[in-house]
C-alpha cells in the first residue's frame, strides 16, 4: 500500500492577481513582438521551469520570474474559467 494521502489539499490563492495578469499580458506582447508564439513559449516555461522559453525583450523574463509558476497557472486557469462562463 502507498503512503500517499488521499485527502484533498487546500490551495492558498495569490494575494495580488492583478499584477500577475498584467505581467502575463506584458510578456505575451513581448513574445509576439519578437515573433514567438506566446502560447507555446508560456506552456514550455510553465511545464519545464526553463526561463529561456521567455524572451528577455522588454525585461519579459525578469518580470515573469518574479512569480512562482503556480501563481501564473492559477491566474491562467482563473481567466479561462471566467471566459468560459461568458
PyMOL Python script that loads the backbone (N, CA, C, O; Angstrom):
from pymol import cmd

cmd.read_pdbstr("""\
ATOM      1  N   UNK A   1       0.823  -1.189   0.000  1.00  0.00           N
ATOM      2  CA  UNK A   1       0.000   0.000   0.000  1.00  0.00           C
ATOM      3  C   UNK A   1       0.861   1.244   0.000  1.00  0.00           C
ATOM      4  O   UNK A   1       1.955   1.262   0.564  1.00  0.00           O
ATOM      5  N   UNK A   2       0.365   2.263  -0.627  1.00  0.00           N
ATOM      6  CA  UNK A   2       1.068   3.525  -0.736  1.00  0.00           C
ATOM      7  C   UNK A   2       0.794   4.397   0.481  1.00  0.00           C
ATOM      8  O   UNK A   2      -0.290   4.346   1.061  1.00  0.00           O
ATOM      9  N   UNK A   3       1.786   5.196   0.862  1.00  0.00           N
ATOM     10  CA  UNK A   3       1.635   6.120   1.981  1.00  0.00           C
ATOM     11  C   UNK A   3       1.139   7.488   1.529  1.00  0.00           C
ATOM     12  O   UNK A   3       1.116   8.422   2.330  1.00  0.00           O
ATOM     13  N   UNK A   4       0.743   7.627   0.273  1.00  0.00           N
ATOM     14  CA  UNK A   4       0.277   8.896  -0.268  1.00  0.00           C
ATOM     15  C   UNK A   4      -1.103   9.212   0.295  1.00  0.00           C
ATOM     16  O   UNK A   4      -2.006   8.375   0.270  1.00  0.00           O
ATOM     17  N   UNK A   5      -1.251  10.428   0.800  1.00  0.00           N
ATOM     18  CA  UNK A   5      -2.529  10.859   1.358  1.00  0.00           C
ATOM     19  C   UNK A   5      -3.568  10.993   0.262  1.00  0.00           C
ATOM     20  O   UNK A   5      -3.263  11.459  -0.836  1.00  0.00           O
ATOM     21  N   UNK A   6      -4.786  10.588   0.553  1.00  0.00           N
ATOM     22  CA  UNK A   6      -5.882  10.689  -0.402  1.00  0.00           C
ATOM     23  C   UNK A   6      -6.764  11.897  -0.128  1.00  0.00           C
ATOM     24  O   UNK A   6      -7.782  12.090  -0.793  1.00  0.00           O
ATOM     25  N   UNK A   7      -6.377  12.713   0.851  1.00  0.00           N
ATOM     26  CA  UNK A   7      -7.175  13.876   1.204  1.00  0.00           C
ATOM     27  C   UNK A   7      -6.921  15.020   0.220  1.00  0.00           C
ATOM     28  O   UNK A   7      -5.816  15.169  -0.302  1.00  0.00           O
ATOM     29  N   UNK A   8      -7.942  15.810  -0.021  1.00  0.00           N
ATOM     30  CA  UNK A   8      -7.822  16.971  -0.893  1.00  0.00           C
ATOM     31  C   UNK A   8      -7.088  18.079  -0.156  1.00  0.00           C
ATOM     32  O   UNK A   8      -7.421  18.415   0.981  1.00  0.00           O
ATOM     33  N   UNK A   9      -6.091  18.640  -0.816  1.00  0.00           N
ATOM     34  CA  UNK A   9      -5.322  19.729  -0.219  1.00  0.00           C
ATOM     35  C   UNK A   9      -5.979  21.058  -0.575  1.00  0.00           C
ATOM     36  O   UNK A   9      -6.563  21.197  -1.649  1.00  0.00           O
ATOM     37  N   UNK A  10      -5.884  22.023   0.317  1.00  0.00           N
ATOM     38  CA  UNK A  10      -6.385  23.369   0.061  1.00  0.00           C
ATOM     39  C   UNK A  10      -5.246  24.205  -0.489  1.00  0.00           C
ATOM     40  O   UNK A  10      -4.138  24.190   0.047  1.00  0.00           O
ATOM     41  N   UNK A  11      -5.521  24.931  -1.553  1.00  0.00           N
ATOM     42  CA  UNK A  11      -4.523  25.796  -2.183  1.00  0.00           C
ATOM     43  C   UNK A  11      -4.815  27.228  -1.784  1.00  0.00           C
ATOM     44  O   UNK A  11      -5.956  27.678  -1.882  1.00  0.00           O
ATOM     45  N   UNK A  12      -3.806  27.945  -1.338  1.00  0.00           N
ATOM     46  CA  UNK A  12      -3.980  29.340  -0.948  1.00  0.00           C
ATOM     47  C   UNK A  12      -3.861  30.224  -2.181  1.00  0.00           C
ATOM     48  O   UNK A  12      -2.860  30.147  -2.893  1.00  0.00           O
ATOM     49  N   UNK A  13      -4.859  31.063  -2.451  1.00  0.00           N
ATOM     50  CA  UNK A  13      -4.817  31.909  -3.652  1.00  0.00           C
ATOM     51  C   UNK A  13      -3.727  32.972  -3.575  1.00  0.00           C
ATOM     52  O   UNK A  13      -3.267  33.345  -2.496  1.00  0.00           O
ATOM     53  N   UNK A  14      -3.334  33.442  -4.733  1.00  0.00           N
ATOM     54  CA  UNK A  14      -2.352  34.510  -4.824  1.00  0.00           C
ATOM     55  C   UNK A  14      -2.997  35.798  -4.341  1.00  0.00           C
ATOM     56  O   UNK A  14      -4.137  36.095  -4.698  1.00  0.00           O
ATOM     57  N   UNK A  15      -2.283  36.557  -3.541  1.00  0.00           N
ATOM     58  CA  UNK A  15      -2.845  37.764  -2.952  1.00  0.00           C
ATOM     59  C   UNK A  15      -3.123  38.856  -3.980  1.00  0.00           C
ATOM     60  O   UNK A  15      -4.192  39.467  -3.952  1.00  0.00           O
ATOM     61  N   UNK A  16      -2.185  39.111  -4.883  1.00  0.00           N
ATOM     62  CA  UNK A  16      -2.338  40.224  -5.821  1.00  0.00           C
ATOM     63  C   UNK A  16      -2.318  39.704  -7.246  1.00  0.00           C
ATOM     64  O   UNK A  16      -1.289  39.756  -7.920  1.00  0.00           O
ATOM     65  N   UNK A  17      -3.464  39.198  -7.707  1.00  0.00           N
ATOM     66  CA  UNK A  17      -3.504  38.592  -9.035  1.00  0.00           C
ATOM     67  C   UNK A  17      -3.548  39.622 -10.153  1.00  0.00           C
ATOM     68  O   UNK A  17      -3.344  39.257 -11.311  1.00  0.00           O
ATOM     69  N   UNK A  18      -3.805  40.897  -9.857  1.00  0.00           N
ATOM     70  CA  UNK A  18      -3.804  41.917 -10.903  1.00  0.00           C
ATOM     71  C   UNK A  18      -2.408  42.087 -11.485  1.00  0.00           C
ATOM     72  O   UNK A  18      -2.260  42.273 -12.692  1.00  0.00           O
ATOM     73  N   UNK A  19      -1.394  42.025 -10.648  1.00  0.00           N
ATOM     74  CA  UNK A  19      -0.027  42.118 -11.142  1.00  0.00           C
ATOM     75  C   UNK A  19       0.347  40.890 -11.958  1.00  0.00           C
ATOM     76  O   UNK A  19       1.091  40.996 -12.933  1.00  0.00           O
ATOM     77  N   UNK A  20      -0.155  39.740 -11.574  1.00  0.00           N
ATOM     78  CA  UNK A  20       0.131  38.519 -12.326  1.00  0.00           C
ATOM     79  C   UNK A  20      -0.494  38.626 -13.712  1.00  0.00           C
ATOM     80  O   UNK A  20       0.175  38.361 -14.711  1.00  0.00           O
ATOM     81  N   UNK A  21      -1.751  39.005 -13.785  1.00  0.00           N
ATOM     82  CA  UNK A  21      -2.439  39.123 -15.074  1.00  0.00           C
ATOM     83  C   UNK A  21      -1.763  40.165 -15.947  1.00  0.00           C
ATOM     84  O   UNK A  21      -1.561  39.934 -17.139  1.00  0.00           O
ATOM     85  N   UNK A  22      -1.413  41.296 -15.378  1.00  0.00           N
ATOM     86  CA  UNK A  22      -0.741  42.358 -16.122  1.00  0.00           C
ATOM     87  C   UNK A  22       0.597  41.856 -16.664  1.00  0.00           C
ATOM     88  O   UNK A  22       0.945  42.121 -17.814  1.00  0.00           O
ATOM     89  N   UNK A  23       1.329  41.145 -15.846  1.00  0.00           N
ATOM     90  CA  UNK A  23       2.627  40.626 -16.263  1.00  0.00           C
ATOM     91  C   UNK A  23       2.476  39.624 -17.398  1.00  0.00           C
ATOM     92  O   UNK A  23       3.250  39.655 -18.355  1.00  0.00           O
ATOM     93  N   UNK A  24       1.501  38.744 -17.307  1.00  0.00           N
ATOM     94  CA  UNK A  24       1.271  37.769 -18.380  1.00  0.00           C
ATOM     95  C   UNK A  24       0.965  38.495 -19.687  1.00  0.00           C
ATOM     96  O   UNK A  24       1.465  38.103 -20.742  1.00  0.00           O
ATOM     97  N   UNK A  25       0.154  39.542 -19.631  1.00  0.00           N
ATOM     98  CA  UNK A  25      -0.143  40.324 -20.837  1.00  0.00           C
ATOM     99  C   UNK A  25       1.113  40.983 -21.399  1.00  0.00           C
ATOM    100  O   UNK A  25       1.329  40.969 -22.611  1.00  0.00           O
ATOM    101  N   UNK A  26       1.939  41.558 -20.534  1.00  0.00           N
ATOM    102  CA  UNK A  26       3.173  42.211 -20.979  1.00  0.00           C
ATOM    103  C   UNK A  26       4.140  41.209 -21.603  1.00  0.00           C
ATOM    104  O   UNK A  26       4.763  41.495 -22.626  1.00  0.00           O
ATOM    105  N   UNK A  27       4.261  40.050 -20.993  1.00  0.00           N
ATOM    106  CA  UNK A  27       5.147  39.008 -21.515  1.00  0.00           C
ATOM    107  C   UNK A  27       4.619  38.507 -22.858  1.00  0.00           C
ATOM    108  O   UNK A  27       5.395  38.283 -23.787  1.00  0.00           O
ATOM    109  N   UNK A  28       3.313  38.333 -22.959  1.00  0.00           N
ATOM    110  CA  UNK A  28       2.704  37.905 -24.223  1.00  0.00           C
ATOM    111  C   UNK A  28       3.021  38.895 -25.332  1.00  0.00           C
ATOM    112  O   UNK A  28       3.373  38.497 -26.442  1.00  0.00           O
ATOM    113  N   UNK A  29       2.898  40.171 -25.038  1.00  0.00           N
ATOM    114  CA  UNK A  29       3.195  41.194 -26.035  1.00  0.00           C
ATOM    115  C   UNK A  29       4.666  41.158 -26.449  1.00  0.00           C
ATOM    116  O   UNK A  29       4.980  41.253 -27.635  1.00  0.00           O
ATOM    117  N   UNK A  30       5.556  41.022 -25.485  1.00  0.00           N
ATOM    118  CA  UNK A  30       6.988  40.965 -25.789  1.00  0.00           C
ATOM    119  C   UNK A  30       7.317  39.750 -26.656  1.00  0.00           C
ATOM    120  O   UNK A  30       8.115  39.848 -27.589  1.00  0.00           O
ATOM    121  N   UNK A  31       6.706  38.610 -26.350  1.00  0.00           N
ATOM    122  CA  UNK A  31       6.932  37.405 -27.149  1.00  0.00           C
ATOM    123  C   UNK A  31       6.442  37.603 -28.581  1.00  0.00           C
ATOM    124  O   UNK A  31       7.117  37.214 -29.534  1.00  0.00           O
ATOM    125  N   UNK A  32       5.274  38.207 -28.726  1.00  0.00           N
ATOM    126  CA  UNK A  32       4.732  38.459 -30.067  1.00  0.00           C
ATOM    127  C   UNK A  32       5.626  39.416 -30.851  1.00  0.00           C
ATOM    128  O   UNK A  32       5.863  39.215 -32.042  1.00  0.00           O
ATOM    129  N   UNK A  33       6.118  40.446 -30.188  1.00  0.00           N
ATOM    130  CA  UNK A  33       6.989  41.416 -30.851  1.00  0.00           C
ATOM    131  C   UNK A  33       8.266  40.762 -31.378  1.00  0.00           C
ATOM    132  O   UNK A  33       8.810  41.188 -32.397  1.00  0.00           O
ATOM    133  N   UNK A  34       8.733  39.749 -30.696  1.00  0.00           N
ATOM    134  CA  UNK A  34       9.943  39.050 -31.133  1.00  0.00           C
ATOM    135  C   UNK A  34       9.644  37.901 -32.095  1.00  0.00           C
ATOM    136  O   UNK A  34      10.557  37.200 -32.530  1.00  0.00           O
ATOM    137  N   UNK A  35       8.361  37.707 -32.429  1.00  0.00           N
ATOM    138  CA  UNK A  35       7.985  36.697 -33.405  1.00  0.00           C
ATOM    139  C   UNK A  35       7.730  35.310 -32.853  1.00  0.00           C
ATOM    140  O   UNK A  35       7.660  34.346 -33.615  1.00  0.00           O
ATOM    141  N   UNK A  36       7.592  35.191 -31.548  1.00  0.00           N
ATOM    142  CA  UNK A  36       7.325  33.898 -30.916  1.00  0.00           C
ATOM    143  C   UNK A  36       5.827  33.693 -30.735  1.00  0.00           C
ATOM    144  O   UNK A  36       5.058  34.652 -30.673  1.00  0.00           O
ATOM    145  N   UNK A  37       5.430  32.435 -30.651  1.00  0.00           N
ATOM    146  CA  UNK A  37       4.050  32.078 -30.318  1.00  0.00           C
ATOM    147  C   UNK A  37       3.947  32.086 -28.791  1.00  0.00           C
ATOM    148  O   UNK A  37       4.526  31.214 -28.143  1.00  0.00           O
ATOM    149  N   UNK A  38       3.229  33.042 -28.200  1.00  0.00           N
ATOM    150  CA  UNK A  38       3.182  33.148 -26.744  1.00  0.00           C
ATOM    151  C   UNK A  38       2.615  31.909 -26.051  1.00  0.00           C
ATOM    152  O   UNK A  38       3.041  31.561 -24.950  1.00  0.00           O
ATOM    153  N   UNK A  39       1.663  31.252 -26.690  1.00  0.00           N
ATOM    154  CA  UNK A  39       1.070  30.056 -26.068  1.00  0.00           C
ATOM    155  C   UNK A  39       2.129  28.965 -25.933  1.00  0.00           C
ATOM    156  O   UNK A  39       2.287  28.374 -24.865  1.00  0.00           O
ATOM    157  N   UNK A  40       2.847  28.705 -27.014  1.00  0.00           N
ATOM    158  CA  UNK A  40       3.890  27.674 -26.977  1.00  0.00           C
ATOM    159  C   UNK A  40       4.987  28.018 -25.978  1.00  0.00           C
ATOM    160  O   UNK A  40       5.435  27.161 -25.215  1.00  0.00           O
ATOM    161  N   UNK A  41       5.412  29.268 -25.988  1.00  0.00           N
ATOM    162  CA  UNK A  41       6.518  29.674 -25.125  1.00  0.00           C
ATOM    163  C   UNK A  41       6.116  29.655 -23.655  1.00  0.00           C
ATOM    164  O   UNK A  41       6.878  29.181 -22.811  1.00  0.00           O
ATOM    165  N   UNK A  42       4.940  30.159 -23.345  1.00  0.00           N
ATOM    166  CA  UNK A  42       4.482  30.135 -21.949  1.00  0.00           C
ATOM    167  C   UNK A  42       4.256  28.707 -21.472  1.00  0.00           C
ATOM    168  O   UNK A  42       4.603  28.369 -20.340  1.00  0.00           O
ATOM    169  N   UNK A  43       3.678  27.867 -22.322  1.00  0.00           N
ATOM    170  CA  UNK A  43       3.464  26.462 -21.945  1.00  0.00           C
ATOM    171  C   UNK A  43       4.799  25.786 -21.684  1.00  0.00           C
ATOM    172  O   UNK A  43       4.940  25.043 -20.712  1.00  0.00           O
ATOM    173  N   UNK A  44       5.780  26.037 -22.541  1.00  0.00           N
ATOM    174  CA  UNK A  44       7.107  25.456 -22.338  1.00  0.00           C
ATOM    175  C   UNK A  44       7.714  25.884 -21.023  1.00  0.00           C
ATOM    176  O   UNK A  44       8.290  25.068 -20.304  1.00  0.00           O
ATOM    177  N   UNK A  45       7.588  27.163 -20.704  1.00  0.00           N
ATOM    178  CA  UNK A  45       8.111  27.659 -19.440  1.00  0.00           C
ATOM    179  C   UNK A  45       7.378  27.057 -18.245  1.00  0.00           C
ATOM    180  O   UNK A  45       8.006  26.618 -17.281  1.00  0.00           O
ATOM    181  N   UNK A  46       6.055  27.039 -18.311  1.00  0.00           N
ATOM    182  CA  UNK A  46       5.276  26.531 -17.183  1.00  0.00           C
ATOM    183  C   UNK A  46       5.528  25.052 -16.931  1.00  0.00           C
ATOM    184  O   UNK A  46       5.558  24.615 -15.781  1.00  0.00           O
ATOM    185  N   UNK A  47       5.709  24.280 -17.993  1.00  0.00           N
ATOM    186  CA  UNK A  47       5.945  22.845 -17.840  1.00  0.00           C
ATOM    187  C   UNK A  47       7.362  22.525 -17.377  1.00  0.00           C
ATOM    188  O   UNK A  47       7.569  21.616 -16.573  1.00  0.00           O
ATOM    189  N   UNK A  48       8.330  23.271 -17.885  1.00  0.00           N
ATOM    190  CA  UNK A  48       9.728  22.922 -17.618  1.00  0.00           C
ATOM    191  C   UNK A  48      10.386  23.767 -16.534  1.00  0.00           C
ATOM    192  O   UNK A  48      11.297  23.308 -15.844  1.00  0.00           O
ATOM    193  N   UNK A  49       9.916  25.012 -16.390  1.00  0.00           N
ATOM    194  CA  UNK A  49      10.588  25.925 -15.478  1.00  0.00           C
ATOM    195  C   UNK A  49      11.818  26.570 -16.087  1.00  0.00           C
ATOM    196  O   UNK A  49      12.523  27.325 -15.418  1.00  0.00           O
ATOM    197  N   UNK A  50      12.077  26.279 -17.346  1.00  0.00           N
ATOM    198  CA  UNK A  50      13.250  26.816 -18.034  1.00  0.00           C
ATOM    199  C   UNK A  50      12.953  28.238 -18.510  1.00  0.00           C
ATOM    200  O   UNK A  50      12.125  28.421 -19.403  1.00  0.00           O
ATOM    201  N   UNK A  51      13.609  29.244 -17.936  1.00  0.00           N
ATOM    202  CA  UNK A  51      13.311  30.632 -18.285  1.00  0.00           C
ATOM    203  C   UNK A  51      13.706  31.009 -19.707  1.00  0.00           C
ATOM    204  O   UNK A  51      13.280  32.053 -20.201  1.00  0.00           O
ATOM    205  N   UNK A  52      14.504  30.192 -20.373  1.00  0.00           N
ATOM    206  CA  UNK A  52      14.908  30.543 -21.735  1.00  0.00           C
ATOM    207  C   UNK A  52      13.757  30.433 -22.726  1.00  0.00           C
ATOM    208  O   UNK A  52      13.902  30.855 -23.874  1.00  0.00           O
ATOM    209  N   UNK A  53      12.637  29.887 -22.324  1.00  0.00           N
ATOM    210  CA  UNK A  53      11.449  29.900 -23.175  1.00  0.00           C
ATOM    211  C   UNK A  53      10.882  31.315 -23.318  1.00  0.00           C
ATOM    212  O   UNK A  53      10.117  31.592 -24.242  1.00  0.00           O
ATOM    213  N   UNK A  54      11.261  32.205 -22.400  1.00  0.00           N
ATOM    214  CA  UNK A  54      10.727  33.562 -22.384  1.00  0.00           C
ATOM    215  C   UNK A  54      11.819  34.535 -22.829  1.00  0.00           C
ATOM    216  O   UNK A  54      12.946  34.490 -22.336  1.00  0.00           O
ATOM    217  N   UNK A  55      11.471  35.400 -23.756  1.00  0.00           N
ATOM    218  CA  UNK A  55      12.418  36.385 -24.260  1.00  0.00           C
ATOM    219  C   UNK A  55      12.830  37.372 -23.168  1.00  0.00           C
ATOM    220  O   UNK A  55      12.084  37.621 -22.222  1.00  0.00           O
ATOM    221  N   UNK A  56      14.014  37.920 -23.317  1.00  0.00           N
ATOM    222  CA  UNK A  56      14.441  38.970 -22.387  1.00  0.00           C
ATOM    223  C   UNK A  56      14.032  40.351 -22.903  1.00  0.00           C
ATOM    224  O   UNK A  56      14.256  41.361 -22.236  1.00  0.00           O
ATOM    225  N   UNK A  57      13.431  40.386 -24.094  1.00  0.00           N
ATOM    226  CA  UNK A  57      12.940  41.636 -24.678  1.00  0.00           C
ATOM    227  C   UNK A  57      11.958  42.303 -23.714  1.00  0.00           C
ATOM    228  O   UNK A  57      11.045  41.659 -23.199  1.00  0.00           O
ATOM    229  N   UNK A  58      12.155  43.580 -23.482  1.00  0.00           N
ATOM    230  CA  UNK A  58      11.313  44.367 -22.559  1.00  0.00           C
ATOM    231  C   UNK A  58      11.291  43.778 -21.144  1.00  0.00           C
ATOM    232  O   UNK A  58      10.304  43.924 -20.422  1.00  0.00           O
ATOM    233  N   UNK A  59      12.371  43.120 -20.756  1.00  0.00           N
ATOM    234  CA  UNK A  59      12.500  42.501 -19.425  1.00  0.00           C
ATOM    235  C   UNK A  59      11.411  41.466 -19.137  1.00  0.00           C
ATOM    236  O   UNK A  59      11.066  41.234 -17.978  1.00  0.00           O
ATOM    237  N   UNK A  60      10.873  40.846 -20.184  1.00  0.00           N
ATOM    238  CA  UNK A  60       9.779  39.884 -20.006  1.00  0.00           C
ATOM    239  C   UNK A  60      10.187  38.726 -19.100  1.00  0.00           C
ATOM    240  O   UNK A  60       9.414  38.310 -18.237  1.00  0.00           O
ATOM    241  N   UNK A  61      11.382  38.211 -19.291  1.00  0.00           N
ATOM    242  CA  UNK A  61      11.836  37.071 -18.486  1.00  0.00           C
ATOM    243  C   UNK A  61      11.935  37.446 -17.016  1.00  0.00           C
ATOM    244  O   UNK A  61      11.494  36.693 -16.148  1.00  0.00           O
ATOM    245  N   UNK A  62      12.504  38.595 -16.739  1.00  0.00           N
ATOM    246  CA  UNK A  62      12.642  39.056 -15.354  1.00  0.00           C
ATOM    247  C   UNK A  62      11.277  39.296 -14.724  1.00  0.00           C
ATOM    248  O   UNK A  62      11.041  38.915 -13.577  1.00  0.00           O
ATOM    249  N   UNK A  63      10.389  39.921 -15.467  1.00  0.00           N
ATOM    250  CA  UNK A  63       9.035  40.189 -14.952  1.00  0.00           C
ATOM    251  C   UNK A  63       8.306  38.900 -14.610  1.00  0.00           C
ATOM    252  O   UNK A  63       7.673  38.795 -13.559  1.00  0.00           O
ATOM    253  N   UNK A  64       8.398  37.912 -15.508  1.00  0.00           N
ATOM    254  CA  UNK A  64       7.672  36.660 -15.299  1.00  0.00           C
ATOM    255  C   UNK A  64       8.242  35.877 -14.122  1.00  0.00           C
ATOM    256  O   UNK A  64       7.498  35.252 -13.367  1.00  0.00           O
ATOM    257  N   UNK A  65       9.550  35.914 -13.972  1.00  0.00           N
ATOM    258  CA  UNK A  65      10.191  35.119 -12.922  1.00  0.00           C
ATOM    259  C   UNK A  65       9.981  35.682 -11.524  1.00  0.00           C
ATOM    260  O   UNK A  65      10.379  35.051 -10.544  1.00  0.00           O
ATOM    261  N   UNK A  66       9.363  36.857 -11.410  1.00  0.00           N
ATOM    262  CA  UNK A  66       9.065  37.368 -10.071  1.00  0.00           C
ATOM    263  C   UNK A  66       7.918  36.593  -9.428  1.00  0.00           C
ATOM    264  O   UNK A  66       7.670  36.711  -8.228  1.00  0.00           O
ATOM    265  N   UNK A  67       7.224  35.803 -10.240  1.00  0.00           N
ATOM    266  CA  UNK A  67       6.121  34.984  -9.738  1.00  0.00           C
ATOM    267  C   UNK A  67       6.488  33.513  -9.822  1.00  0.00           C
ATOM    268  O   UNK A  67       7.248  33.100 -10.698  1.00  0.00           O
ATOM    269  N   UNK A  68       5.950  32.735  -8.915  1.00  0.00           N
ATOM    270  CA  UNK A  68       6.105  31.284  -8.972  1.00  0.00           C
ATOM    271  C   UNK A  68       5.247  30.759 -10.120  1.00  0.00           C
ATOM    272  O   UNK A  68       4.241  31.371 -10.476  1.00  0.00           O
ATOM    273  N   UNK A  69       5.640  29.642 -10.690  1.00  0.00           N
ATOM    274  CA  UNK A  69       4.866  29.080 -11.795  1.00  0.00           C
ATOM    275  C   UNK A  69       3.441  28.768 -11.383  1.00  0.00           C
ATOM    276  O   UNK A  69       2.528  28.933 -12.192  1.00  0.00           O
ATOM    277  N   UNK A  70       3.215  28.324 -10.154  1.00  0.00           N
ATOM    278  CA  UNK A  70       1.847  28.012  -9.720  1.00  0.00           C
ATOM    279  C   UNK A  70       0.995  29.277  -9.674  1.00  0.00           C
ATOM    280  O   UNK A  70      -0.215  29.209  -9.889  1.00  0.00           O
ATOM    281  N   UNK A  71       1.608  30.434  -9.397  1.00  0.00           N
ATOM    282  CA  UNK A  71       0.857  31.685  -9.402  1.00  0.00           C
ATOM    283  C   UNK A  71       0.403  32.029 -10.825  1.00  0.00           C
ATOM    284  O   UNK A  71      -0.721  32.487 -11.034  1.00  0.00           O
ATOM    285  N   UNK A  72       1.270  31.807 -11.779  1.00  0.00           N
ATOM    286  CA  UNK A  72       0.927  32.048 -13.180  1.00  0.00           C
ATOM    287  C   UNK A  72      -0.168  31.093 -13.626  1.00  0.00           C
ATOM    288  O   UNK A  72      -1.127  31.507 -14.278  1.00  0.00           O
ATOM    289  N   UNK A  73      -0.034  29.828 -13.283  1.00  0.00           N
ATOM    290  CA  UNK A  73      -1.049  28.835 -13.643  1.00  0.00           C
ATOM    291  C   UNK A  73      -2.394  29.173 -13.025  1.00  0.00           C
ATOM    292  O   UNK A  73      -3.430  29.057 -13.680  1.00  0.00           O
ATOM    293  N   UNK A  74      -2.381  29.590 -11.774  1.00  0.00           N
ATOM    294  CA  UNK A  74      -3.629  29.940 -11.096  1.00  0.00           C
ATOM    295  C   UNK A  74      -4.342  31.063 -11.840  1.00  0.00           C
ATOM    296  O   UNK A  74      -5.555  31.003 -12.041  1.00  0.00           O
ATOM    297  N   UNK A  75      -3.600  32.080 -12.247  1.00  0.00           N
ATOM    298  CA  UNK A  75      -4.198  33.206 -12.952  1.00  0.00           C
ATOM    299  C   UNK A  75      -4.729  32.777 -14.312  1.00  0.00           C
ATOM    300  O   UNK A  75      -5.803  33.219 -14.720  1.00  0.00           O
ATOM    301  N   UNK A  76      -4.000  31.928 -15.017  1.00  0.00           N
ATOM    302  CA  UNK A  76      -4.447  31.457 -16.324  1.00  0.00           C
ATOM    303  C   UNK A  76      -5.711  30.603 -16.213  1.00  0.00           C
ATOM    304  O   UNK A  76      -6.623  30.739 -17.028  1.00  0.00           O
ATOM    305  N   UNK A  77      -5.768  29.738 -15.227  1.00  0.00           N
ATOM    306  CA  UNK A  77      -6.959  28.906 -15.024  1.00  0.00           C
ATOM    307  C   UNK A  77      -8.150  29.782 -14.655  1.00  0.00           C
ATOM    308  O   UNK A  77      -9.257  29.573 -15.150  1.00  0.00           O
ATOM    309  N   UNK A  78      -7.922  30.754 -13.793  1.00  0.00           N
ATOM    310  CA  UNK A  78      -8.992  31.664 -13.387  1.00  0.00           C
ATOM    311  C   UNK A  78      -9.546  32.419 -14.602  1.00  0.00           C
ATOM    312  O   UNK A  78     -10.762  32.527 -14.761  1.00  0.00           O
ATOM    313  N   UNK A  79      -8.668  32.936 -15.449  1.00  0.00           N
ATOM    314  CA  UNK A  79      -9.104  33.661 -16.645  1.00  0.00           C
ATOM    315  C   UNK A  79      -9.844  32.735 -17.601  1.00  0.00           C
ATOM    316  O   UNK A  79     -10.833  33.142 -18.212  1.00  0.00           O
ATOM    317  N   UNK A  80      -9.386  31.514 -17.738  1.00  0.00           N
ATOM    318  CA  UNK A  80     -10.040  30.550 -18.622  1.00  0.00           C
ATOM    319  C   UNK A  80     -11.449  30.236 -18.124  1.00  0.00           C
ATOM    320  O   UNK A  80     -12.403  30.246 -18.902  1.00  0.00           O
ATOM    321  N   UNK A  81     -11.575  29.962 -16.852  1.00  0.00           N
ATOM    322  CA  UNK A  81     -12.887  29.620 -16.293  1.00  0.00           C
ATOM    323  C   UNK A  81     -13.845  30.806 -16.353  1.00  0.00           C
ATOM    324  O   UNK A  81     -15.040  30.626 -16.587  1.00  0.00           O
ATOM    325  N   UNK A  82     -13.333  32.008 -16.145  1.00  0.00           N
ATOM    326  CA  UNK A  82     -14.164  33.204 -16.248  1.00  0.00           C
ATOM    327  C   UNK A  82     -14.649  33.395 -17.670  1.00  0.00           C
ATOM    328  O   UNK A  82     -15.823  33.695 -17.886  1.00  0.00           O
ATOM    329  N   UNK A  83     -13.773  33.228 -18.638  1.00  0.00           N
ATOM    330  CA  UNK A  83     -14.138  33.385 -20.051  1.00  0.00           C
ATOM    331  C   UNK A  83     -15.120  32.298 -20.479  1.00  0.00           C
ATOM    332  O   UNK A  83     -15.983  32.533 -21.324  1.00  0.00           O
ATOM    333  N   UNK A  84     -14.986  31.123 -19.900  1.00  0.00           N
ATOM    334  CA  UNK A  84     -15.864  30.001 -20.249  1.00  0.00           C
ATOM    335  C   UNK A  84     -17.300  30.251 -19.792  1.00  0.00           C
ATOM    336  O   UNK A  84     -18.241  29.740 -20.401  1.00  0.00           O
ATOM    337  N   UNK A  85     -17.474  31.028 -18.729  1.00  0.00           N
ATOM    338  CA  UNK A  85     -18.807  31.346 -18.213  1.00  0.00           C
ATOM    339  C   UNK A  85     -19.522  32.384 -19.075  1.00  0.00           C
ATOM    340  O   UNK A  85     -20.751  32.441 -19.107  1.00  0.00           O
ATOM    341  N   UNK A  86     -18.740  33.197 -19.767  1.00  0.00           N
ATOM    342  CA  UNK A  86     -19.330  34.301 -20.550  1.00  0.00           C
ATOM    343  C   UNK A  86     -19.858  33.843 -21.880  1.00  0.00           C
ATOM    344  O   UNK A  86     -20.381  34.650 -22.648  1.00  0.00           O
TER     345      UNK A  86
END
""", "prot")
cmd.dss("prot")
cmd.show_as("cartoon", "prot")
cmd.util.cbc("prot")
cmd.orient("prot")
